Amino acid sequence: MNRVTWNKISERTNIPATELNKYNIVLHLERMGMDEEMILQLKSVLNSCELALYTPVHETEDMIQVLAKTEFVLNGLQTS
């Protein structure tokens, strides 16, 4: 999910892979006029994905919530 999220963000923002990081994404989305709440949701998704990569314990409910939030954010990226 982490990789798919980063790939979709890259596609939507046209930020080169060498410059693709949370800071640049937020700046770019703010310039695009994306809703602040959507940007906060995206940052939350990225943080959750990073945490899941490096934390061995995962709750099924947490993963389901992150998946739902990721779908919401990626759909928001497509429509904005």
Helices and strands as residue ranges (DSSP letters): H 2-13, G 17-19, H 22-32, H 36-54, H 60-79
